[in-house]
Amino acid sequence: MLHILSVENMRKSDAATIAGGIPGRELMLRAGKGIYAAASWKPPVAVVCGSGNNAGDGYVIASLLQEDGIECEIILLSEKFSEDGAYYFQKCREAGIYVSHWEEGMSLERFGTIADCILGTGFHGSVRGDVRSVIEAINQSGAYVISVDINSGLNGDTGMTDLCVQSDLTVSVGGFQPGHFLQMAKDVMKKKVNVDIGITPVERTISLIEEADIRQIFRPRKNHSNKGTYGYVALIGGSEKYSGAIRLAAMANAAMRAGAGVVKLALPRCICKDILPLILESTAFPLSDDEGEIAFSEEEIQNLTANVKTVAFGMGIGTGQGAQQVLSWLLANYKGRLIVDADGLTLLAKMPAEKIRSASCQLVLTPHIKEFSRLTGESIEEILTSPIAKAEAYAAEMNVTLLLKGPATIVTDGKQTYLTDAGCAGMATAGSGDVLSGVLSAVLAYGEDLLLATAAGAFINGRAGELAQEQMGSVSMIASDTVANLPAVIHKLEDMD
């Protein structure tokens, strides 16, 4: 797993490394060398520098470019320098590297490569003045753009911006920050890599899930096993108004493709006839209904959940009294792992907090940002100011595992947090949430570590979506395309040994 450090954690860790005996000047040299080696440089190169240590990295890069005979120019936005930055700027002056000053209206179209060394990860707010105009010029230049540490203008903790550099490559220094992954990050950086310069985190970090971290969950299965070995799961959803037959079938198929031993798709009796032709490997479990929605029957729910390891509840189920009673019963009586999504989250948001906190099951909630707003009572804007901290606080307070959906997925129990960067724009389509619920229901049935299994489910779902987008494009792909690509993703994990 890769460590992701908050901006404040990185600041403290950098200071602690310097206090521990590695001079800041040495760290800046390591950063510049690492960035230079990580990128390709098509001349002529513009190294556009602000006033902080981010600019200092740029001066090191400019020196290395000149040493290798690559034509370069430093463009200054400010005559202010950090102490270490001033040292390397003077080296550039002594080496005869051409230095110019940014002027409004200057064009950057003549450059083959632009190194963005303007603002670091500590920036927050809106870009103004010369910084705004130079970012606009970089984005209009047509050059290959390399952002140093983070794209100038992008918030290092939240991934939010009103304007930032759009990079072909972003090279983070010392460790990734949340802003390299969250919210708008994928739309403004095509590729990102990290350069290790010897900074050790001093506070708890977030962990970025990689394939190697979850392969244990998806090891090849033994011949001496049966369907019960890998778990019975129940999916409870649907209503006459929101039958979404194909979406519900995709969810059931996703659970099977993700490795569930047996899938019971529990539906109001009135829509079973629509679903049956679409589910071949799963079992339809008719439930009593009332005016097109589930009606609560304790006997039916007891029979449904008696031997299942995981229940996923809420997809298209509506918010009527019957659904509310079923959810209340599950919270009070079910002893397995309960995933609550979609309408189930709407119902949950109306329940007393203590009912959630004291649930008899291991509760996994899978909201998108608007649903999370309803759960917490905080506005979307408030949540976006610190999404990871908000997610961790809610998970800890409510004693749940929280999977907060987004361009990157946050998975936390309040004590430990994973981030998954898998997923793509094409997954913004009806039924994608249902597919994720199906995948999670399966993986949570056989993955022992609840938090890691939840993150693993999000990871393989996202990777399958990426494969689907490669085949279908972001506009035309649909949720079932993600399901179709689950086997390839899981098979790759099986073969990693």
ZICORWO-V397454 format. One record per residue. N is the residue number from 0. RES is the residue in one small letter. NEAR is the number of other ideal C-beta (glycine too) atoms within 12 Angstrom. D_LAST is the distance of its C-alpha to the last C-alpha in Angstrom with 1 decimal. Layout:
# ZICORWO-V397454
N|RES|NEAR|D_LAST + N|RES|NEAR|D_LAST
This chain:
# ZICORWO-V397454
0|m|24|17.4 + 1|l|29|20.3 + 2|h|30|23.7 + 3|i|42|26.5 + 4|l|38|30.0 + 5|s|36|33.2 + 6|v|35|35.9 + 7|e|24|37.8 + 8|n|32|34.9 + 9|m|41|34.3 + 10|r|27|38.0 + 11|k|22|38.1 + 12|s|31|35.0 + 13|d|36|36.5 + 14|a|21|39.8 + 15|a|22|38.3 + 16|t|29|36.4 + 17|i|26|39.8 + 18|a|16|41.6 + 19|g|17|39.1 + 20|g|11|40.3 + 21|i|24|38.6 + 22|p|18|41.4 + 23|g|29|41.1 + 24|r|25|42.1 + 25|e|23|39.1 + 26|l|37|36.7 + 27|m|44|38.4 + 28|l|31|38.0 + 29|r|28|34.3 + 30|a|45|34.0 + 31|g|44|36.0 + 32|k|27|34.1 + 33|g|29|30.7 + 34|i|42|32.0 + 35|y|35|33.6 + 36|a|21|30.5 + 37|a|29|28.4 + 38|a|34|30.9 + 39|s|20|32.7 + 40|w|34|36.5 + 41|k|22|38.9 + 42|p|21|42.5 + 43|p|29|44.7 + 44|v|39|42.9 + 45|a|45|44.5 + 46|v|52|43.4 + 47|v|47|44.9 + 48|c|50|45.4 + 49|g|42|46.7 + 50|s|28|48.0 + 51|g|32|45.2 + 52|n|44|42.3 + 53|n|45|40.5 + 54|a|44|43.3 + 55|g|44|42.9 + 56|d|49|39.4 + 57|g|53|41.0 + 58|y|49|43.6 + 59|v|46|41.0 + 60|i|50|39.3 + 61|a|45|42.7 + 62|s|32|43.3 + 63|l|33|40.1 + 64|l|37|40.9 + 65|q|29|44.3 + 66|e|19|43.1 + 67|d|17|41.0 + 68|g|12|44.0 + 69|i|27|42.8 + 70|e|21|45.8 + 71|c|39|45.6 + 72|e|33|47.9 + 73|i|41|47.7 + 74|i|39|49.2 + 75|l|34|50.4 + 76|l|38|51.0 + 77|s|27|52.5 + 78|e|15|54.2 + 79|k|17|52.7 + 80|f|28|50.0 + 81|s|27|48.0 + 82|e|18|48.8 + 83|d|31|45.7 + 84|g|38|45.9 + 85|a|25|49.5 + 86|y|26|48.6 + 87|y|39|46.2 + 88|f|36|48.6 + 89|q|19|51.3 + 90|k|27|49.0 + 91|c|34|48.7 + 92|r|20|52.5 + 93|e|14|53.0 + 94|a|21|50.7 + 95|g|14|52.8 + 96|i|34|50.2 + 97|y|21|52.1 + 98|v|27|52.3 + 99|s|20|53.7 + 100|h|18|54.2 + 101|w|32|53.1 + 102|e|15|56.0 + 103|e|15|56.2 + 104|g|12|55.8 + 105|m|25|54.0 + 106|s|21|51.7 + 107|l|35|48.3 + 108|e|16|47.9 + 109|r|19|48.5 + 110|f|33|45.3 + 111|g|26|42.1 + 112|t|36|40.0 + 113|i|48|40.9 + 114|a|53|39.3 + 115|d|53|39.9 + 116|c|51|40.9 + 117|i|47|43.3 + 118|l|44|42.1 + 119|g|40|39.4 + 120|t|40|37.3 + 121|g|26|40.3 + 122|f|35|42.3 + 123|h|26|43.3 + 124|g|19|46.1 + 125|s|18|47.4 + 126|v|29|47.8 + 127|r|16|51.4 + 128|g|16|53.8 + 129|d|27|52.5 + 130|v|31|48.9 + 131|r|26|49.1 + 132|s|24|50.8 + 133|v|41|48.4 + 134|i|39|45.3 + 135|e|26|47.0 + 136|a|34|47.8 + 137|i|45|44.2 + 138|n|29|43.0 + 139|q|20|45.7 + 140|s|29|45.2 + 141|g|19|42.7 + 142|a|32|41.1 + 143|y|28|37.4 + 144|v|42|37.2 + 145|i|47|35.1 + 146|s|49|35.5 + 147|v|49|35.4 + 148|d|52|33.8 + 149|i|49|34.5 + 150|n|49|36.6 + 151|s|49|40.2 + 152|g|40|41.6 + 153|l|48|38.4 + 154|n|38|38.4 + 155|g|45|35.6 + 156|d|37|35.3 + 157|t|39|35.9 + 158|g|42|35.0 + 159|m|34|38.5 + 160|t|34|41.1 + 161|d|17|44.3 + 162|l|29|43.8 + 163|c|41|41.2 + 164|v|44|39.9 + 165|q|34|37.6 + 166|s|41|35.1 + 167|d|31|32.9 + 168|l|31|30.8 + 169|t|41|31.0 + 170|v|41|30.0 + 171|s|46|30.0 + 172|v|47|31.0 + 173|g|46|29.7 + 174|g|40|27.7 + 175|f|43|27.6 + 176|q|46|30.4 + 177|p|45|30.4 + 178|g|49|32.6 + 179|h|45|29.9 + 180|f|43|28.4 + 181|l|46|31.1 + 182|q|33|33.8 + 183|m|28|34.9 + 184|a|40|32.3 + 185|k|33|30.4 + 186|d|22|33.8 + 187|v|38|34.8 + 188|m|37|31.8 + 189|k|19|29.8 + 190|k|24|27.2 + 191|k|36|26.6 + 192|v|27|25.0 + 193|n|30|25.7 + 194|v|34|27.2 + 195|d|25|26.8 + 196|i|34|30.2 + 197|g|24|29.9 + 198|i|35|31.1 + 199|t|24|29.9 + 200|p|28|30.4 + 201|v|24|33.3 + 202|e|20|32.9 + 203|r|22|30.2 + 204|t|30|27.9 + 205|i|41|26.2 + 206|s|32|22.4 + 207|l|36|20.9 + 208|i|40|17.8 + 209|e|23|14.9 + 210|e|27|11.7 + 211|a|18|9.7 + 212|d|26|12.5 + 213|i|38|12.2 + 214|r|25|8.7 + 215|q|20|9.8 + 216|i|36|12.6 + 217|f|36|11.0 + 218|r|20|8.8 + 219|p|17|9.9 + 220|r|17|13.4 + 221|k|9|15.2 + 222|n|7|18.1 + 223|h|6|20.3 + 224|s|15|20.7 + 225|n|13|23.1 + 226|k|22|24.0 + 227|g|16|25.4 + 228|t|18|22.1 + 229|y|30|20.8 + 230|g|34|24.1 + 231|y|32|27.4 + 232|v|49|28.3 + 233|a|48|31.6 + 234|l|55|32.5 + 235|i|52|36.1 + 236|g|50|37.8 + 237|g|47|40.2 + 238|s|35|44.0 + 239|e|25|46.5 + 240|k|21|47.1 + 241|y|30|43.4 + 242|s|28|42.0 + 243|g|32|39.5 + 244|a|30|38.6 + 245|i|25|36.1 + 246|r|38|34.5 + 247|l|47|34.4 + 248|a|40|32.9 + 249|a|44|30.2 + 250|m|54|29.4 + 251|a|49|29.2 + 252|n|37|27.0 + 253|a|51|24.7 + 254|a|52|24.3 + 255|m|36|23.5 + 256|r|34|21.0 + 257|a|49|19.3 + 258|g|42|18.9 + 259|a|43|22.2 + 260|g|29|23.4 + 261|v|31|27.0 + 262|v|43|28.7 + 263|k|39|32.5 + 264|l|49|34.1 + 265|a|45|37.3 + 266|l|46|40.1 + 267|p|41|43.9 + 268|r|26|45.5 + 269|c|23|47.3 + 270|i|34|44.3 + 271|c|28|42.3 + 272|k|16|43.9 + 273|d|26|42.5 + 274|i|35|38.9 + 275|l|21|38.8 + 276|p|12|38.6 + 277|l|27|35.6 + 278|i|31|33.3 + 279|l|15|32.3 + 280|e|20|29.4 + 281|s|35|30.7 + 282|t|28|33.8 + 283|a|31|36.8 + 284|f|36|38.5 + 285|p|26|42.1 + 286|l|39|43.6 + 287|s|26|47.3 + 288|d|30|48.5 + 289|d|21|51.5 + 290|e|16|52.7 + 291|g|23|49.3 + 292|e|35|47.2 + 293|i|48|45.5 + 294|a|27|48.1 + 295|f|28|47.1 + 296|s|23|47.2 + 297|e|21|45.9 + 298|e|13|45.6 + 299|e|28|43.4 + 300|i|34|41.1 + 301|q|19|40.9 + 302|n|18|40.1 + 303|l|36|37.4 + 304|t|35|35.6 + 305|a|19|36.2 + 306|n|22|32.7 + 307|v|41|30.5 + 308|k|38|27.9 + 309|t|49|28.3 + 310|v|51|31.2 + 311|a|57|31.4 + 312|f|51|35.1 + 313|g|44|37.3 + 314|m|50|36.3 + 315|g|44|39.7 + 316|i|48|41.3 + 317|g|36|44.3 + 318|t|28|46.0 + 319|g|26|48.6 + 320|q|19|49.7 + 321|g|31|47.6 + 322|a|43|44.3 + 323|q|29|45.5 + 324|q|28|46.3 + 325|v|44|43.0 + 326|l|46|41.1 + 327|s|29|43.5 + 328|w|30|42.9 + 329|l|44|39.1 + 330|l|36|39.4 + 331|a|22|41.8 + 332|n|22|40.4 + 333|y|34|36.8 + 334|k|21|34.4 + 335|g|31|31.0 + 336|r|42|29.3 + 337|l|45|31.6 + 338|i|55|30.8 + 339|v|49|34.0 + 340|d|42|34.3 + 341|a|45|37.0 + 342|d|38|40.3 + 343|g|45|39.0 + 344|l|41|38.8 + 345|t|30|42.4 + 346|l|36|43.5 + 347|l|42|41.7 + 348|a|31|43.4 + 349|k|21|46.8 + 350|m|28|46.0 + 351|p|14|47.0 + 352|a|20|44.4 + 353|e|13|44.7 + 354|k|25|43.7 + 355|i|35|40.3 + 356|r|20|40.0 + 357|s|16|40.8 + 358|a|33|38.6 + 359|s|21|37.6 + 360|c|34|34.2 + 361|q|31|31.2 + 362|l|44|32.3 + 363|v|47|30.2 + 364|l|49|32.3 + 365|t|46|31.2 + 366|p|42|34.2 + 367|h|29|34.7 + 368|i|30|37.1 + 369|k|23|40.2 + 370|e|31|39.2 + 371|f|37|38.3 + 372|s|24|41.7 + 373|r|27|43.3 + 374|l|36|41.4 + 375|t|31|42.4 + 376|g|15|45.8 + 377|e|23|45.0 + 378|s|15|45.4 + 379|i|23|42.6 + 380|e|15|44.1 + 381|e|18|43.9 + 382|i|34|40.3 + 383|l|30|39.3 + 384|t|21|40.9 + 385|s|29|38.1 + 386|p|44|35.6 + 387|i|44|33.0 + 388|a|31|35.8 + 389|k|35|37.4 + 390|a|43|34.2 + 391|e|30|33.6 + 392|a|26|37.2 + 393|y|39|37.4 + 394|a|37|34.3 + 395|a|20|35.6 + 396|e|20|39.1 + 397|m|34|38.2 + 398|n|25|35.5 + 399|v|43|33.0 + 400|t|43|29.6 + 401|l|48|30.5 + 402|l|49|28.6 + 403|l|46|30.9 + 404|k|36|30.3 + 405|g|40|30.9 + 406|p|35|29.6 + 407|a|42|27.1 + 408|t|44|26.6 + 409|i|50|27.6 + 410|v|49|26.2 + 411|t|40|28.1 + 412|d|32|29.6 + 413|g|25|32.1 + 414|k|17|30.5 + 415|q|28|27.1 + 416|t|40|26.4 + 417|y|45|23.4 + 418|l|46|23.9 + 419|t|43|21.9 + 420|d|38|22.9 + 421|a|38|21.6 + 422|g|35|24.4 + 423|c|32|27.3 + 424|a|22|31.0 + 425|g|27|30.8 + 426|m|40|29.8 + 427|a|23|33.3 + 428|t|27|34.4 + 429|a|21|35.8 + 430|g|36|33.3 + 431|s|40|30.3 + 432|g|44|30.9 + 433|d|47|31.1 + 434|v|52|27.7 + 435|l|49|26.2 + 436|s|55|28.0 + 437|g|51|26.6 + 438|v|56|23.0 + 439|l|50|23.7 + 440|s|58|25.4 + 441|a|50|22.4 + 442|v|49|19.8 + 443|l|48|22.4 + 444|a|42|22.9 + 445|y|35|19.5 + 446|g|38|18.3 + 447|e|18|20.0 + 448|d|24|20.6 + 449|l|37|23.2 + 450|l|35|23.2 + 451|l|31|19.4 + 452|a|41|19.3 + 453|t|48|22.2 + 454|a|45|20.7 + 455|a|43|17.5 + 456|g|55|19.9 + 457|a|48|21.8 + 458|f|47|18.8 + 459|i|49|17.5 + 460|n|50|21.2 + 461|g|43|22.0 + 462|r|38|19.2 + 463|a|44|20.4 + 464|g|45|23.9 + 465|e|30|23.1 + 466|l|30|21.9 + 467|a|34|25.1 + 468|q|29|27.3 + 469|e|19|26.0 + 470|q|20|27.2 + 471|m|24|30.3 + 472|g|15|31.4 + 473|s|22|32.2 + 474|v|12|35.6 + 475|s|14|34.9 + 476|m|31|31.6 + 477|i|29|32.0 + 478|a|38|30.0 + 479|s|32|29.1 + 480|d|32|27.4 + 481|t|47|24.9 + 482|v|40|24.3 + 483|a|23|23.9 + 484|n|37|20.9 + 485|l|41|19.0 + 486|p|23|17.1 + 487|a|24|15.8 + 488|v|37|14.6 + 489|i|36|12.9 + 490|h|21|11.4 + 491|k|22|9.8 + 492|l|31|8.4 + 493|e|21|7.3 + 494|d|14|5.5 + 495|m|19|3.8 + 496|d|11|0.0
